[in-house]
Amino acid sequence: MGLGSDGSFDFAFPNLDGEEVSIHDPRFDGKVVVVNIFGSWCPNCNDEAPLLAKWHERYRDQGFEIIGLAYELTGDEERDARQVRRFADRYNLEYPLLLAGISDKSEASKTLPALSSILAFPTTVILDRSGTVRSIHSGFSGPGTGEHYERLVEKMEGLIEELLEEPAPEEDSADATNGAAAS
């Protein structure tokens, strides 16, 4: 799985209340963002959700966000939204969950043209503060896999912490400097 030739990763989907949310919304500007491609029906996604909730709680005050892109079974927005709400409640997820499409991998791939394909549910895409994709991980080795889970968590947390230490994009400080000079 890879990105489009221009390296961009772009999307906008409705949240569970029908309001469009985009990766370009101000909420995500200058933050490290994990985009989690999941389905409430997916056993590995259910294994991964508690870890994502923990990361969101641990890192959000440091400039970290998660966006969940739900690919559900029916394509019926009301029914799918109910399923995803139950999923969010079960794992106490406090980050935005968006209805991105149906669970068919080839159909799901069409909704994210910057990715060459979606190979597995879940797929975790990690963006740095400038919005550049720094990691794409297909699948999830849950807690039942023992040391495989521990290594995966260590690797992903290490990357998140490394990215959080990087400075925010230059544009933000340049805008502030230009604004001060104009005063």
PADO-779918 format. One line per field, with one value per atom (N, C-alpha, C): residue number from 0; atom name; x, y, z. Coordinates in Angstrom, 2 decimals. Layout:
// PADO-779918
num [NUM;...]
atomo [CA;...]
c1 [X;...]
c2 [Y;...]
c3 [Z;...]
//
This chain:
// PADO-779918
num [0;0;0;1;1;1;2;2;2;3;3;3;4;4;4;5;5;5;6;6;6;7;7;7;8;8;8;9;9;9;10;10;10;11;11;11;12;12;12;13;13;13;14;14;14;15;15;15;16;16;16;17;17;17;18;18;18;19;19;19;20;20;20;21;21;21;22;22;22;23;23;23;24;24;24;25;25;25;26;26;26;27;27;27;28;28;28;29;29;29;30;30;30;31;31;31;32;32;32;33;33;33;34;34;34;35;35;35;36;36;36;37;37;37;38;38;38;39;39;39;40;40;40;41;41;41;42;42;42;43;43;43;44;44;44;45;45;45;46;46;46;47;47;47;48;48;48;49;49;49;50;50;50;51;51;51;52;52;52;53;53;53;54;54;54;55;55;55;56;56;56;57;57;57;58;58;58;59;59;59;60;60;60;61;61;61;62;62;62;63;63;63;64;64;64;65;65;65;66;66;66;67;67;67;68;68;68;69;69;69;70;70;70;71;71;71;72;72;72;73;73;73;74;74;74;75;75;75;76;76;76;77;77;77;78;78;78;79;79;79;80;80;80;81;81;81;82;82;82;83;83;83;84;84;84;85;85;85;86;86;86;87;87;87;88;88;88;89;89;89;90;90;90;91;91;91;92;92;92;93;93;93;94;94;94;95;95;95;96;96;96;97;97;97;98;98;98;99;99;99;100;100;100;101;101;101;102;102;102;103;103;103;104;104;104;105;105;105;106;106;106;107;107;107;108;108;108;109;109;109;110;110;110;111;111;111;112;112;112;113;113;113;114;114;114;115;115;115;116;116;116;117;117;117;118;118;118;119;119;119;120;120;120;121;121;121;122;122;122;123;123;123;124;124;124;125;125;125;126;126;126;127;127;127;128;128;128;129;129;129;130;130;130;131;131;131;132;132;132;133;133;133;134;134;134;135;135;135;136;136;136;137;137;137;138;138;138;139;139;139;140;140;140;141;141;141;142;142;142;143;143;143;144;144;144;145;145;145;146;146;146;147;147;147;148;148;148;149;149;149;150;150;150;151;151;151;152;152;152;153;153;153;154;154;154;155;155;155;156;156;156;157;157;157;158;158;158;159;159;159;160;160;160;161;161;161;162;162;162;163;163;163;164;164;164;165;165;165;166;166;166;167;167;167;168;168;168;169;169;169;170;170;170;171;171;171;172;172;172;173;173;173;174;174;174;175;175;175;176;176;176;177;177;177;178;178;178;179;179;179;180;180;180;181;181;181;182;182;182]
atomo [N;CA;C;N;CA;C;N;CA;C;N;CA;C;N;CA;C;N;CA;C;N;CA;C;N;CA;C;N;CA;C;N;CA;C;N;CA;C;N;CA;C;N;CA;C;N;CA;C;N;CA;C;N;CA;C;N;CA;C;N;CA;C;N;CA;C;N;CA;C;N;CA;C;N;CA;C;N;CA;C;N;CA;C;N;CA;C;N;CA;C;N;CA;C;N;CA;C;N;CA;C;N;CA;C;N;CA;C;N;CA;C;N;CA;C;N;CA;C;N;CA;C;N;CA;C;N;CA;C;N;CA;C;N;CA;C;N;CA;C;N;CA;C;N;CA;C;N;CA;C;N;CA;C;N;CA;C;N;CA;C;N;CA;C;N;CA;C;N;CA;C;N;CA;C;N;CA;C;N;CA;C;N;CA;C;N;CA;C;N;CA;C;N;CA;C;N;CA;C;N;CA;C;N;CA;C;N;CA;C;N;CA;C;N;CA;C;N;CA;C;N;CA;C;N;CA;C;N;CA;C;N;CA;C;N;CA;C;N;CA;C;N;CA;C;N;CA;C;N;CA;C;N;CA;C;N;CA;C;N;CA;C;N;CA;C;N;CA;C;N;CA;C;N;CA;C;N;CA;C;N;CA;C;N;CA;C;N;CA;C;N;CA;C;N;CA;C;N;CA;C;N;CA;C;N;CA;C;N;CA;C;N;CA;C;N;CA;C;N;CA;C;N;CA;C;N;CA;C;N;CA;C;N;CA;C;N;CA;C;N;CA;C;N;CA;C;N;CA;C;N;CA;C;N;CA;C;N;CA;C;N;CA;C;N;CA;C;N;CA;C;N;CA;C;N;CA;C;N;CA;C;N;CA;C;N;CA;C;N;CA;C;N;CA;C;N;CA;C;N;CA;C;N;CA;C;N;CA;C;N;CA;C;N;CA;C;N;CA;C;N;CA;C;N;CA;C;N;CA;C;N;CA;C;N;CA;C;N;CA;C;N;CA;C;N;CA;C;N;CA;C;N;CA;C;N;CA;C;N;CA;C;N;CA;C;N;CA;C;N;CA;C;N;CA;C;N;CA;C;N;CA;C;N;CA;C;N;CA;C;N;CA;C;N;CA;C;N;CA;C;N;CA;C;N;CA;C;N;CA;C;N;CA;C;N;CA;C;N;CA;C;N;CA;C;N;CA;C;N;CA;C;N;CA;C;N;CA;C;N;CA;C;N;CA;C;N;CA;C;N;CA;C;N;CA;C;N;CA;C;N;CA;C;N;CA;C;N;CA;C;N;CA;C;N;CA;C;N;CA;C;N;CA;C;N;CA;C;N;CA;C;N;CA;C;N;CA;C;N;CA;C;N;CA;C;N;CA;C;N;CA;C;N;CA;C;N;CA;C;N;CA;C;N;CA;C;N;CA;C;N;CA;C;N;CA;C;N;CA;C]
c1 [0.86;0.00;0.90;0.54;1.33;0.46;1.11;0.43;0.41;-0.42;-0.43;0.91;1.15;2.46;2.85;1.86;2.19;2.36;2.22;2.43;1.29;0.21;-0.89;-1.79;-2.42;-3.41;-4.57;-5.67;-6.77;-8.08;-8.95;-10.27;-11.21;-12.49;-13.56;-14.75;-15.28;-16.41;-17.32;-18.58;-19.48;-19.17;-19.32;-19.21;-20.53;-20.68;-21.87;-23.13;-22.96;-24.10;-24.35;-23.63;-23.82;-23.05;-22.20;-21.40;-20.08;-19.70;-18.47;-17.24;-16.29;-15.01;-13.92;-12.93;-11.84;-10.51;-9.54;-8.19;-7.63;-8.21;-7.74;-8.46;-9.34;-10.02;-8.98;-9.22;-8.25;-7.89;-8.80;-8.55;-7.27;-6.92;-5.79;-4.53;-4.61;-3.46;-2.28;-1.12;0.11;0.18;-0.70;-0.71;-0.25;0.25;0.50;-0.87;-1.21;-2.55;-2.43;-3.15;-3.32;-4.67;-4.68;-5.91;-6.10;-7.15;-7.42;-8.56;-8.24;-9.22;-9.72;-11.01;-11.52;-12.96;-13.47;-14.88;-15.30;-16.48;-16.95;-17.12;-17.26;-17.45;-16.15;-15.03;-13.71;-13.08;-12.78;-12.20;-10.88;-9.98;-8.71;-8.90;-9.92;-10.24;-10.73;-11.49;-11.95;-10.77;-9.78;-8.57;-7.76;-7.75;-6.94;-7.57;-8.89;-9.59;-9.14;-8.97;-8.51;-7.14;-6.26;-4.94;-5.06;-5.90;-6.10;-6.68;-7.64;-8.22;-7.14;-6.25;-5.15;-4.21;-3.86;-2.98;-3.62;-4.89;-5.57;-5.54;-5.81;-5.79;-4.37;-3.38;-1.99;-1.37;-1.62;-0.87;-1.64;-2.95;-3.71;-3.30;-2.84;-2.41;-1.04;-0.40;0.91;0.83;-0.39;-0.54;-0.79;-1.63;-1.91;-3.41;-3.80;-5.21;-5.34;-6.50;-6.86;-8.15;-8.26;-9.51;-9.80;-10.97;-11.37;-12.23;-11.85;-12.64;-13.32;-14.62;-15.38;-15.86;-15.57;-16.07;-16.97;-18.26;-19.24;-19.86;-20.69;-21.22;-22.38;-23.25;-24.53;-24.57;-23.85;-23.99;-25.19;-25.99;-27.13;-26.57;-26.53;-25.86;-26.41;-27.73;-28.30;-27.88;-28.01;-27.65;-26.15;-25.34;-23.90;-23.50;-24.12;-23.82;-24.15;-25.27;-25.62;-24.54;-24.09;-23.05;-21.75;-21.37;-20.12;-20.27;-21.44;-21.66;-21.49;-22.05;-21.89;-20.41;-19.70;-18.26;-17.54;-17.85;-17.23;-17.55;-18.79;-19.19;-18.48;-18.39;-17.77;-16.32;-15.60;-14.18;-13.88;-14.92;-14.76;-13.87;-14.19;-13.42;-13.91;-12.99;-13.33;-12.82;-12.40;-11.93;-12.98;-12.91;-13.93;-13.92;-15.12;-15.33;-16.20;-15.73;-16.40;-16.89;-18.03;-18.58;-17.99;-17.03;-16.26;-16.74;-17.51;-17.96;-18.29;-18.28;-18.60;-17.32;-17.46;-16.29;-15.57;-16.05;-15.37;-14.05;-12.93;-11.61;-11.42;-11.90;-11.72;-12.58;-13.80;-14.66;-14.08;-13.56;-12.93;-11.73;-10.96;-9.79;-10.18;-11.34;-11.80;-12.09;-12.41;-12.72;-11.47;-10.32;-9.04;-8.06;-8.23;-7.41;-5.92;-5.53;-4.11;-3.41;-4.16;-3.59;-3.75;-2.74;-2.85;-3.88;-4.06;-5.07;-5.22;-6.31;-6.50;-6.40;-5.35;-5.07;-5.74;-6.02;-6.57;-7.32;-8.23;-8.86;-8.32;-7.77;-7.56;-6.29;-6.24;-5.03;-4.82;-3.58;-3.25;-2.25;-2.64;-1.80;-1.39;-0.08;0.42;0.99;0.44;0.87;1.67;2.73;3.47;2.76;3.35;2.72;2.48;3.19;2.99;2.00;1.47;0.50;1.12;2.42;3.11;2.92;2.61;2.46;3.83;3.97;5.24;5.20;3.99;3.88;2.50;2.46;1.20;1.36;0.47;0.53;-0.79;-0.73;-1.93;-2.05;-3.27;-3.52;-3.19;-3.37;-3.08;-2.83;-1.70;-1.37;-1.87;-3.00;-3.64;-2.92;-3.42;-2.79;-2.58;-3.44;-3.32;-2.09;-1.40;-0.21;1.06;0.91;2.05;3.11;4.32;5.46;5.26;4.47;4.19;3.43;2.47;1.71;2.64;3.44;4.35;5.31;5.86;6.78;6.05;4.83;4.06;3.76;3.31;2.99;4.25;5.35;6.61;7.03;6.94;7.34;6.43;5.12;4.20;4.26;4.35;4.47;5.78;6.85;8.14;8.03;7.36;7.19;6.32;5.22;4.35;5.13;5.88;6.65;7.73;8.37;9.37;8.73;7.57;6.88;6.39;5.96;5.50;6.64;7.87;9.03;9.43;8.99;9.31;8.56;9.17;8.47;7.28;6.36;5.21;5.74;4.97;5.42;5.78;6.74;7.23;6.14;5.12;4.08;3.42;3.23;2.55;3.38;4.70;5.52;5.71;5.77;5.90;4.66;3.48;2.25;2.23;2.68;2.68;3.67;4.84;5.84;5.31;4.70;4.16;3.06;2.25;1.19;1.75;2.83;3.44;4.08;4.70;5.37;4.35;3.16;2.15;1.48;1.64;0.98;1.59]
c2 [-1.17;0.00;1.22;2.22;3.44;4.64;5.76;7.02;7.34;8.31;8.81;9.42;9.68;10.16;11.50;12.30;13.59;13.50;12.31;12.14;12.63;13.09;13.66;12.58;12.91;12.04;12.95;12.79;13.73;12.97;13.43;12.83;13.75;13.53;14.19;13.22;12.93;12.01;12.55;12.11;12.55;11.85;12.62;12.00;11.31;10.83;10.06;10.92;12.24;13.18;13.74;13.24;13.67;14.91;15.44;16.64;16.22;16.87;16.53;16.92;16.00;16.23;15.90;16.78;16.62;16.58;15.91;15.91;17.34;18.25;19.63;20.56;20.03;20.86;21.43;22.66;23.30;22.45;21.61;20.74;19.91;19.59;18.69;19.41;20.73;21.51;21.40;21.07;21.05;19.91;18.92;17.81;16.53;15.64;14.27;13.60;12.96;12.38;10.91;10.08;8.68;8.56;8.06;7.77;6.26;5.84;4.43;3.98;3.11;2.56;1.25;1.22;0.12;-0.22;-1.25;-1.60;-2.12;-1.77;-2.22;-3.73;-4.34;-5.78;-6.58;-5.91;-6.51;-6.91;-8.19;-8.61;-7.91;-7.77;-7.10;-5.61;-5.01;-3.60;-3.47;-4.43;-4.43;-4.63;-5.43;-5.58;-4.29;-3.54;-2.33;-1.13;-1.07;0.11;0.52;-0.40;0.05;0.71;0.24;0.84;2.26;2.44;3.78;4.73;4.26;5.09;5.51;4.58;4.87;5.92;5.74;6.72;8.10;8.15;9.44;10.14;9.40;9.96;10.42;9.61;9.88;11.05;11.15;12.08;13.31;13.35;14.44;15.83;15.96;17.28;17.68;16.78;17.06;17.36;17.51;17.79;16.54;15.65;14.36;14.20;13.65;13.36;12.02;11.45;10.24;10.52;9.98;10.01;8.57;8.09;6.75;6.81;6.04;5.95;4.59;4.58;3.34;2.86;1.61;0.93;-0.20;0.02;-0.87;-1.82;-2.71;-3.80;-3.43;-2.52;-2.36;-1.25;-0.16;1.01;1.87;1.42;2.18;3.10;4.41;5.35;5.32;5.27;5.25;4.00;2.86;1.61;1.56;1.95;1.94;2.90;4.07;5.04;4.45;3.72;3.07;2.06;1.26;0.26;0.94;2.00;2.68;3.39;3.95;4.54;3.49;2.30;1.22;0.87;0.81;0.54;1.62;2.88;4.00;3.95;3.65;3.57;2.41;1.27;0.08;0.37;1.16;1.39;2.81;3.59;4.96;5.78;5.75;6.49;7.93;8.85;10.27;11.05;10.37;11.02;10.86;11.67;11.61;10.27;9.74;8.54;8.92;8.62;9.04;7.83;7.98;6.92;7.06;6.18;6.33;5.45;4.40;3.54;2.14;1.21;-0.17;-0.99;-2.17;-2.95;-3.70;-3.65;-4.30;-3.57;-4.30;-3.66;-2.89;-3.42;-2.69;-1.44;-1.51;-0.33;0.68;0.19;1.08;1.80;1.09;1.70;2.87;2.78;3.86;5.14;5.05;6.24;6.97;6.31;6.92;6.74;7.52;7.31;7.54;8.24;8.46;7.16;6.20;4.90;3.99;3.20;2.33;1.23;0.82;-0.17;-0.26;-0.84;-1.18;-2.70;-3.17;-4.59;-5.31;-4.57;-5.22;-4.20;-4.71;-3.95;-4.52;-3.71;-2.28;-1.96;-0.73;-0.14;1.17;1.38;2.56;3.41;4.66;5.61;6.69;6.93;7.94;9.11;10.30;11.53;12.39;13.03;13.95;15.30;16.23;17.54;18.33;18.01;18.72;17.98;16.84;16.08;15.04;14.84;13.84;12.46;11.49;10.12;9.58;9.12;8.59;7.08;6.52;5.08;4.61;3.43;2.76;1.33;0.92;-0.44;-1.15;-2.25;-3.04;-4.17;-4.34;-5.40;-4.97;-5.89;-5.60;-6.91;-6.97;-8.12;-7.79;-8.36;-8.04;-8.60;-8.27;-8.71;-10.23;-10.99;-12.44;-12.96;-12.11;-12.54;-12.34;-11.91;-11.80;-10.83;-11.38;-10.52;-9.77;-10.31;-9.60;-8.30;-8.38;-7.20;-6.21;-6.70;-5.81;-5.09;-5.80;-5.17;-4.13;-4.46;-3.52;-2.24;-2.39;-1.23;-0.40;-1.05;-0.34;0.45;-0.20;0.46;1.66;1.48;2.57;3.71;3.38;4.43;5.18;4.47;5.13;6.14;5.75;6.67;7.86;7.62;8.72;9.70;9.19;10.07;10.84;10.17;10.84;11.98;11.72;12.75;13.89;13.59;14.65;15.58;15.07;15.91;16.84;16.53;17.38;18.70;19.78;21.08;21.13;22.01;22.25;22.86;22.75;23.30;24.78;25.18;26.57;27.57;27.17;28.10;28.78;28.03;28.61;29.74;29.52;30.57;31.71;31.43;32.50;33.38;32.74;33.52;34.42;33.91;34.70;35.86;35.59;36.64;37.71;37.30;38.27;39.10;38.46;39.19;40.23;39.87;40.79;41.95;41.67;42.72;43.71;43.20;44.07;44.96;44.63;45.40;46.74]
c3 [0.00;0.00;0.00;-0.75;-0.80;-1.04;-1.26;-1.49;-2.96;-3.29;-4.65;-5.00;-6.25;-6.70;-6.07;-5.68;-5.07;-3.56;-2.96;-1.53;-0.67;-1.28;-0.50;0.08;1.14;1.77;2.14;1.46;1.59;1.72;2.62;2.72;3.48;3.28;4.03;4.01;5.18;5.33;6.43;6.46;7.53;8.86;9.94;11.26;11.58;12.79;13.15;13.25;13.21;13.20;11.80;10.81;9.43;9.03;9.92;9.61;8.98;7.89;7.20;8.03;8.11;8.78;7.77;7.69;6.74;7.49;6.91;7.46;7.49;6.70;6.64;7.62;8.46;9.46;10.43;10.92;11.83;13.05;13.49;14.66;14.49;13.24;12.98;12.54;12.32;11.85;12.81;12.27;13.05;14.06;13.94;14.90;14.26;15.08;14.66;14.64;13.52;13.38;12.99;13.73;13.36;12.69;11.46;10.75;10.81;11.50;11.71;10.80;9.87;8.93;9.56;9.93;10.74;10.38;11.02;10.96;12.32;12.77;14.09;14.12;12.98;12.80;12.85;12.79;12.60;13.95;14.17;15.45;15.78;14.80;15.08;15.37;14.76;15.05;16.49;16.95;18.34;19.29;18.89;19.71;19.76;18.65;18.55;19.26;19.32;19.85;21.25;22.21;23.54;23.50;22.62;22.49;21.93;20.92;20.35;21.38;22.17;23.24;24.23;24.57;25.50;24.91;23.62;22.98;22.94;22.60;22.52;23.87;24.91;26.28;26.65;26.34;26.74;25.98;24.67;23.83;23.35;23.54;22.91;23.38;24.61;25.10;24.55;23.81;23.23;21.73;21.20;19.78;18.96;19.47;18.84;18.66;17.51;17.24;16.56;16.67;15.95;15.20;14.01;13.24;12.84;13.18;12.78;11.52;10.51;9.28;9.27;9.51;9.63;8.27;7.99;6.80;7.31;7.19;7.80;6.78;7.27;6.45;5.54;5.97;5.27;4.24;4.46;3.60;3.95;4.92;5.43;6.52;6.22;7.12;8.54;8.71;10.06;10.82;10.17;10.84;11.13;10.15;10.35;11.47;11.52;12.59;13.96;14.07;15.35;15.74;14.78;15.07;15.52;14.85;15.19;16.54;16.85;18.18;19.28;19.06;20.05;20.22;19.12;19.14;19.96;19.69;20.41;21.89;22.23;23.64;24.34;23.66;24.25;24.65;23.84;24.09;24.57;24.86;25.35;24.42;23.13;22.13;22.09;22.24;22.30;21.09;20.08;18.86;17.77;16.71;15.66;14.91;14.73;13.94;12.76;11.56;10.34;9.57;8.93;8.09;6.70;6.39;5.17;4.02;4.32;3.24;3.72;2.75;3.10;3.24;3.84;4.25;3.14;1.94;0.82;0.56;0.58;0.48;-0.82;-1.94;-3.21;-3.24;-2.70;-2.62;-1.64;-0.50;0.49;-0.13;-0.93;-1.57;-2.47;-3.12;-3.98;-3.21;-1.92;-1.12;-0.67;-0.75;-0.36;-1.52;-2.58;-3.78;-3.56;-2.50;-2.25;-1.85;-1.33;-0.99;-2.20;-2.48;-3.65;-3.42;-2.15;-1.82;-0.31;0.12;1.52;1.59;2.25;2.28;3.43;4.51;5.69;6.55;7.33;8.40;9.71;10.58;10.44;9.64;9.18;8.63;9.37;9.80;10.59;9.81;9.56;8.83;9.82;9.93;10.87;10.07;10.33;9.66;10.64;10.16;11.02;11.08;11.79;12.02;10.72;9.66;8.39;7.49;7.97;7.18;6.26;6.37;5.57;6.19;5.36;5.86;6.21;7.45;7.92;8.14;8.23;8.43;8.00;7.38;7.07;7.55;8.44;8.98;8.70;7.97;7.68;8.70;9.21;10.17;11.60;12.53;13.93;14.66;15.34;16.19;17.59;17.97;19.24;20.45;21.63;22.88;22.97;22.33;22.35;21.63;20.87;20.14;20.96;22.21;23.13;22.65;22.40;22.07;20.75;19.81;18.56;18.86;19.75;20.19;20.87;21.78;22.53;21.59;20.62;19.65;18.80;18.35;17.54;18.33;19.56;20.39;20.62;20.94;21.18;19.93;18.77;17.52;17.22;17.33;16.98;18.00;19.28;20.30;20.12;19.79;19.54;18.41;17.33;16.20;16.60;17.28;17.71;18.58;19.54;20.43;19.67;18.71;17.87;17.08;16.49;15.70;16.57;17.79;18.70;19.09;19.06;19.40;18.25;17.04;15.90;16.00;15.54;15.61;14.65;14.99;14.10;12.80;11.72;10.43;10.53;9.71;9.67;9.36;8.59;8.17;9.36;10.43;11.60;12.21;12.39;12.98;12.00;10.70;9.70;9.70;9.81;9.86;11.07;12.21;13.44;13.31;12.71;12.52;11.58;10.47;9.51;10.15;10.97;11.65;12.62;13.31;14.27;13.53;12.39;11.62;11.05;10.74;10.16;11.19;12.46;13.52;13.71]
//
